[in-house]
Amino acid sequence: MPTYEYTCESCGYEFEQFQSITAKPIRKCPKCGNVSVRRLIGVGAGVIFKGPGFYATDYRTESYKKAAEKEKSTSSKETEKKESKSNSSRRMPPPEQSEKAERDTKDKKKSA
């Protein structure tokens, strides 16, 4: 049930009332007794859906959270292995090999 805000236009008294959505708005001021109360439009509150009819990751069971964490750590280890392999294949060749490769490239260009 929501909490509604009301204000009395006669005396300026502001108050909140916890009531059902289907309940009629209050008209009589609890302070001065005049029938000049109006419901204010409030910002409302955040809605939290709980229960078996809603799917929300915030309310997962502990076993699910542990399994997800385990899967996450396993996948991050595999990513690290892949990165280390790709970095090792990108290593610079020793200077002798690179000089030889340059000479071979120059020779190919000359013959073409």
N, CA and C atoms as a LAMMPS dump frame, in Angstrom:
ITEM: TIMESTEP
0
ITEM: NUMBER OF ATOMS
336
ITEM: BOX BOUNDS ff ff ff
-5.0000000000000000e+02 5.0000000000000000e+02
-5.0000000000000000e+02 5.0000000000000000e+02
-5.0000000000000000e+02 5.0000000000000000e+02
ITEM: ATOMS id mol type element x y z
1 1 1 N 0.846 -1.183 0
2 1 2 C 0 0 0
3 1 3 C 0.889 1.243 0
4 2 1 N 0.538 2.209 -0.81
5 2 2 C 1.347 3.428 -0.906
6 2 3 C 1.035 4.445 0.194
7 3 1 N 1.968 5.343 0.362
8 3 2 C 1.796 6.466 1.28
9 3 3 C 1.523 7.713 0.437
10 4 1 N 0.416 8.352 0.695
11 4 2 C 0.042 9.553 -0.052
12 4 3 C 0.323 10.796 0.775
13 5 1 N 0.685 11.864 0.079
14 5 2 C 0.905 13.157 0.73
15 5 3 C -0.314 14.033 0.492
16 6 1 N -0.716 14.744 1.55
17 6 2 C -1.867 15.63 1.471
18 6 3 C -1.486 16.996 2.027
19 7 1 N -2.238 18.016 1.591
20 7 2 C -2.077 19.355 2.143
21 7 3 C -3.464 19.991 2.28
22 8 1 N -3.609 20.76 3.349
23 8 2 C -4.868 21.473 3.577
24 8 3 C -4.719 22.875 2.994
25 9 1 N -5.618 23.232 2.134
26 9 2 C -5.548 24.551 1.508
27 9 3 C -5.995 25.664 2.464
28 10 1 N -6.714 25.327 3.519
29 10 2 C -7.181 26.327 4.487
30 10 3 C -6.08 26.703 5.478
31 11 1 N -5.495 25.707 6.163
32 11 2 C -4.517 26.001 7.217
33 11 3 C -3.065 25.715 6.795
34 12 1 N -2.858 25.071 5.634
35 12 2 C -1.502 24.788 5.165
36 12 3 C -0.868 23.545 5.763
37 13 1 N -1.632 22.8 6.557
38 13 2 C -1.111 21.591 7.203
39 13 3 C -0.811 20.524 6.149
40 14 1 N 0.39 19.949 6.212
41 14 2 C 0.785 18.878 5.298
42 14 3 C 0.979 17.599 6.098
43 15 1 N 0.493 16.495 5.551
44 15 2 C 0.629 15.209 6.229
45 15 3 C 0.665 14.082 5.207
46 16 1 N 1.053 12.908 5.69
47 16 2 C 1.1 11.709 4.862
48 16 3 C 0.09 10.71 5.39
49 17 1 N -0.488 9.937 4.479
50 17 2 C -1.458 8.925 4.873
51 17 3 C -1.156 7.627 4.131
52 18 1 N -1.003 6.553 4.888
53 18 2 C -0.771 5.225 4.347
54 18 3 C -2.122 4.599 4.075
55 19 1 N -2.481 4.427 2.784
56 19 2 C -3.79 3.883 2.467
57 19 3 C -3.761 3.092 1.164
58 20 1 N -4.79 2.307 0.95
59 20 2 C -4.911 1.459 -0.229
60 20 3 C -5.028 2.311 -1.492
61 21 1 N -4.639 1.709 -2.604
62 21 2 C -4.753 2.41 -3.892
63 21 3 C -6.214 2.677 -4.229
64 22 1 N -7.08 1.763 -3.853
65 22 2 C -8.506 1.902 -4.172
66 22 3 C -9.253 2.812 -3.2
67 23 1 N -8.599 3.226 -2.119
68 23 2 C -9.265 4.101 -1.139
69 23 3 C -9.489 5.49 -1.728
70 24 1 N -10.594 6.109 -1.33
71 24 2 C -10.888 7.469 -1.801
72 24 3 C -9.963 8.454 -1.097
73 25 1 N -9.57 9.531 -1.799
74 25 2 C -8.701 10.54 -1.176
75 25 3 C -9.374 11.199 0.028
76 26 1 N -8.566 11.588 1.001
77 26 2 C -9.056 12.257 2.209
78 26 3 C -9.462 13.682 1.841
79 27 1 N -10.576 14.136 2.36
80 27 2 C -11.059 15.496 2.085
81 27 3 C -11.046 16.386 3.323
82 28 1 N -11.189 15.795 4.507
83 28 2 C -11.294 16.573 5.74
84 28 3 C -9.922 16.667 6.398
85 29 1 N -9.507 17.878 6.76
86 29 2 C -8.216 18.119 7.399
87 29 3 C -8.249 17.615 8.846
88 30 1 N -7.266 16.801 9.262
89 30 2 C -7.245 16.312 10.641
90 30 3 C -6.885 17.402 11.656
91 31 1 N -6.336 18.524 11.214
92 31 2 C -5.927 19.591 12.127
93 31 3 C -7.043 20.626 12.327
94 32 1 N -7.551 21.191 11.202
95 32 2 C -8.547 22.263 11.335
96 32 3 C -9.978 21.793 11.105
97 33 1 N -10.157 20.628 10.48
98 33 2 C -11.499 20.086 10.271
99 33 3 C -12.181 20.562 8.999
100 34 1 N -11.595 21.481 8.27
101 34 2 C -12.197 21.966 7.022
102 34 3 C -12.104 20.896 5.932
103 35 1 N -13.019 20.969 4.995
104 35 2 C -13.021 20.03 3.868
105 35 3 C -12.289 20.697 2.703
106 36 1 N -11.008 20.904 2.865
107 36 2 C -10.213 21.563 1.814
108 36 3 C -8.852 20.886 1.625
109 37 1 N -8.809 19.583 1.84
110 37 2 C -7.564 18.828 1.696
111 37 3 C -7.462 18.306 0.272
112 38 1 N -6.259 18.389 -0.278
113 38 2 C -6.037 17.807 -1.609
114 38 3 C -4.789 16.939 -1.593
115 39 1 N -4.811 15.917 -2.43
116 39 2 C -3.692 14.972 -2.517
117 39 3 C -2.61 15.591 -3.393
118 40 1 N -1.381 15.516 -2.924
119 40 2 C -0.249 16.024 -3.685
120 40 3 C 0.314 14.926 -4.588
121 41 1 N 0.928 15.353 -5.651
122 41 2 C 1.589 14.399 -6.539
123 41 3 C 3.015 14.253 -6.042
124 42 1 N 3.351 13.053 -5.594
125 42 2 C 4.682 12.798 -5.051
126 42 3 C 5.567 12.124 -6.075
127 43 1 N 6.841 12.003 -5.717
128 43 2 C 7.802 11.351 -6.606
129 43 3 C 7.682 9.843 -6.529
130 44 1 N 7.067 9.341 -5.496
131 44 2 C 6.909 7.898 -5.352
132 44 3 C 8.194 7.255 -4.859
133 45 1 N 8.181 5.971 -4.824
134 45 2 C 9.34 5.221 -4.344
135 45 3 C 9.718 4.182 -5.376
136 46 1 N 10.925 3.695 -5.281
137 46 2 C 11.373 2.641 -6.186
138 46 3 C 10.601 1.36 -5.919
139 47 1 N 10.278 0.65 -6.966
140 47 2 C 9.528 -0.582 -6.837
141 47 3 C 10.498 -1.751 -6.825
142 48 1 N 10.325 -2.648 -5.875
143 48 2 C 11.152 -3.848 -5.794
144 48 3 C 10.235 -5.047 -5.966
145 49 1 N 10.501 -5.825 -7.01
146 49 2 C 9.696 -7.012 -7.262
147 49 3 C 10.377 -8.207 -6.623
148 50 1 N 9.693 -8.853 -5.698
149 50 2 C 10.204 -10.05 -5.043
150 50 3 C 9.179 -11.155 -5.198
151 51 1 N 9.659 -12.363 -5.171
152 51 2 C 8.75 -13.496 -5.215
153 51 3 C 9.011 -14.378 -6.41
154 52 1 N 8.307 -15.497 -6.484
155 52 2 C 8.563 -16.459 -7.551
156 52 3 C 8.107 -15.976 -8.922
157 53 1 N 7.256 -14.969 -8.997
158 53 2 C 6.749 -14.493 -10.284
159 53 3 C 7.651 -13.504 -10.978
160 54 1 N 8.751 -13.107 -10.355
161 54 2 C 9.623 -12.102 -10.937
162 54 3 C 11.03 -12.637 -11.092
163 55 1 N 11.703 -12.188 -12.133
164 55 2 C 13.076 -12.592 -12.383
165 55 3 C 13.962 -11.394 -12.081
166 56 1 N 14.707 -11.452 -11.01
167 56 2 C 15.6 -10.359 -10.651
168 56 3 C 16.909 -10.94 -10.154
169 57 1 N 18.01 -10.526 -10.738
170 57 2 C 19.31 -11.075 -10.353
171 57 3 C 19.743 -10.616 -8.97
172 58 1 N 19.15 -9.565 -8.45
173 58 2 C 19.507 -9.079 -7.121
174 58 3 C 19.103 -10.045 -6.014
175 59 1 N 18.168 -10.9 -6.29
176 59 2 C 17.638 -11.776 -5.26
177 59 3 C 17.99 -13.242 -5.506
178 60 1 N 19.159 -13.487 -6.086
179 60 2 C 19.594 -14.854 -6.362
180 60 3 C 19.957 -15.576 -5.073
181 61 1 N 19.912 -16.898 -5.127
182 61 2 C 20.293 -17.706 -3.976
183 61 3 C 21.816 -17.707 -3.84
184 62 1 N 22.282 -18.057 -2.673
185 62 2 C 23.721 -18.093 -2.424
186 62 3 C 24.411 -19.122 -3.313
187 63 1 N 23.779 -20.271 -3.547
188 63 2 C 24.396 -21.305 -4.386
189 63 3 C 24.566 -20.805 -5.822
190 64 1 N 23.602 -20.05 -6.318
191 64 2 C 23.718 -19.49 -7.666
192 64 3 C 24.866 -18.484 -7.732
193 65 1 N 24.951 -17.627 -6.716
194 65 2 C 26.019 -16.62 -6.699
195 65 3 C 27.395 -17.265 -6.672
196 66 1 N 27.549 -18.356 -5.881
197 66 2 C 28.832 -19.047 -5.799
198 66 3 C 29.192 -19.688 -7.134
199 67 1 N 28.221 -20.308 -7.785
200 67 2 C 28.467 -20.941 -9.081
201 67 3 C 28.843 -19.899 -10.133
202 68 1 N 28.18 -18.767 -10.116
203 68 2 C 28.483 -17.703 -11.068
204 68 3 C 29.882 -17.148 -10.833
205 69 1 N 30.264 -16.994 -9.584
206 69 2 C 31.601 -16.494 -9.248
207 69 3 C 32.67 -17.487 -9.698
208 70 1 N 32.401 -18.782 -9.497
209 70 2 C 33.35 -19.829 -9.909
210 70 3 C 33.52 -19.804 -11.428
211 71 1 N 32.414 -19.68 -12.142
212 71 2 C 32.461 -19.632 -13.607
213 71 3 C 33.231 -18.398 -14.079
214 72 1 N 33.016 -17.304 -13.413
215 72 2 C 33.691 -16.059 -13.772
216 72 3 C 35.198 -16.185 -13.579
217 73 1 N 35.615 -16.763 -12.458
218 73 2 C 37.048 -16.91 -12.191
219 73 3 C 37.679 -17.901 -13.165
220 74 1 N 36.964 -18.949 -13.551
221 74 2 C 37.478 -19.921 -14.514
222 74 3 C 37.662 -19.268 -15.874
223 75 1 N 36.7 -18.486 -16.305
224 75 2 C 36.798 -17.835 -17.609
225 75 3 C 37.896 -16.78 -17.625
226 76 1 N 38.133 -16.111 -16.5
227 76 2 C 39.202 -15.108 -16.465
228 76 3 C 40.571 -15.781 -16.53
229 77 1 N 40.707 -16.994 -15.952
230 77 2 C 41.968 -17.724 -16.036
231 77 3 C 42.228 -18.158 -17.472
232 78 1 N 41.194 -18.602 -18.182
233 78 2 C 41.343 -19.001 -19.575
234 78 3 C 41.738 -17.808 -20.43
235 79 1 N 41.175 -16.654 -20.159
236 79 2 C 41.514 -15.447 -20.9
237 79 3 C 42.982 -15.08 -20.679
238 80 1 N 43.446 -15.203 -19.443
239 80 2 C 44.846 -14.914 -19.147
240 80 3 C 45.768 -15.859 -19.915
241 81 1 N 45.4 -17.147 -19.991
242 81 2 C 46.213 -18.114 -20.72
243 81 3 C 46.284 -17.749 -22.196
244 82 1 N 45.145 -17.378 -22.79
245 82 2 C 45.104 -16.995 -24.199
246 82 3 C 45.959 -15.765 -24.45
247 83 1 N 45.873 -14.785 -23.549
248 83 2 C 46.654 -13.563 -23.706
249 83 3 C 48.145 -13.847 -23.604
250 84 1 N 48.535 -14.711 -22.684
251 84 2 C 49.956 -15.024 -22.539
252 84 3 C 50.468 -15.755 -23.77
253 85 1 N 49.659 -16.63 -24.367
254 85 2 C 50.058 -17.322 -25.591
255 85 3 C 50.197 -16.34 -26.738
256 86 1 N 49.249 -15.431 -26.885
257 86 2 C 49.315 -14.471 -27.984
258 86 3 C 50.481 -13.505 -27.798
259 87 1 N 50.793 -13.149 -26.566
260 87 2 C 51.933 -12.271 -26.304
261 87 3 C 53.245 -12.984 -26.596
262 88 1 N 53.315 -14.28 -26.307
263 88 2 C 54.552 -15.019 -26.558
264 88 3 C 54.796 -15.162 -28.05
265 89 1 N 53.735 -15.246 -28.86
266 89 2 C 53.913 -15.353 -30.304
267 89 3 C 54.286 -14.01 -30.918
268 90 1 N 54.105 -12.935 -30.211
269 90 2 C 54.426 -11.598 -30.707
270 90 3 C 55.83 -11.146 -30.308
271 91 1 N 56.577 -12.008 -29.704
272 91 2 C 57.916 -11.626 -29.268
273 91 3 C 58.774 -11.276 -30.478
274 92 1 N 59.697 -10.384 -30.274
275 92 2 C 60.62 -9.997 -31.341
276 92 3 C 61.616 -11.126 -31.569
277 93 1 N 61.924 -11.417 -32.82
278 93 2 C 62.919 -12.454 -33.079
279 93 3 C 64.31 -11.95 -32.692
280 94 1 N 65.222 -12.869 -32.479
281 94 2 C 66.587 -12.443 -32.163
282 94 3 C 67.151 -11.594 -33.306
283 95 1 N 68.094 -10.714 -33.034
284 95 2 C 68.618 -9.795 -34.055
285 95 3 C 69.14 -10.51 -35.306
286 96 1 N 69.767 -11.685 -35.155
287 96 2 C 70.306 -12.382 -36.318
288 96 3 C 69.193 -12.756 -37.292
289 97 1 N 68.079 -13.236 -36.754
290 97 2 C 66.969 -13.659 -37.604
291 97 3 C 66.325 -12.467 -38.297
292 98 1 N 66.185 -11.352 -37.607
293 98 2 C 65.556 -10.2 -38.221
294 98 3 C 66.431 -9.606 -39.318
295 99 1 N 67.753 -9.615 -39.134
296 99 2 C 68.659 -9.119 -40.177
297 99 3 C 68.576 -10.003 -41.411
298 100 1 N 68.498 -11.32 -41.189
299 100 2 C 68.4 -12.255 -42.292
300 100 3 C 67.091 -12.038 -43.04
301 101 1 N 65.999 -11.813 -42.307
302 101 2 C 64.7 -11.577 -42.926
303 101 3 C 64.726 -10.304 -43.756
304 102 1 N 65.4 -9.264 -43.266
305 102 2 C 65.506 -8.011 -44.022
306 102 3 C 66.279 -8.237 -45.319
307 103 1 N 67.378 -8.99 -45.264
308 103 2 C 68.18 -9.262 -46.465
309 103 3 C 67.354 -10.053 -47.482
310 104 1 N 66.61 -11.035 -46.997
311 104 2 C 65.79 -11.832 -47.903
312 104 3 C 64.737 -10.975 -48.587
313 105 1 N 64.142 -10.042 -47.84
314 105 2 C 63.131 -9.15 -48.398
315 105 3 C 63.745 -8.251 -49.453
316 106 1 N 64.942 -7.709 -49.175
317 106 2 C 65.62 -6.845 -50.137
318 106 3 C 65.96 -7.623 -51.403
319 107 1 N 66.408 -8.864 -51.239
320 107 2 C 66.754 -9.688 -52.386
321 107 3 C 65.524 -9.962 -53.26
322 108 1 N 64.385 -10.197 -52.629
323 108 2 C 63.154 -10.452 -53.365
324 108 3 C 62.734 -9.231 -54.148
325 109 1 N 62.893 -8.036 -53.537
326 109 2 C 62.513 -6.79 -54.217
327 109 3 C 63.4 -6.529 -55.416
328 110 1 N 64.71 -6.835 -55.291
329 110 2 C 65.643 -6.628 -56.392
330 110 3 C 65.336 -7.532 -57.557
331 111 1 N 64.99 -8.777 -57.278
332 111 2 C 64.729 -9.727 -58.345
333 111 3 C 63.381 -9.495 -59.025
334 112 1 N 62.494 -8.798 -58.376
335 112 2 C 61.146 -8.564 -58.947
336 112 3 C 61.105 -7.431 -59.915
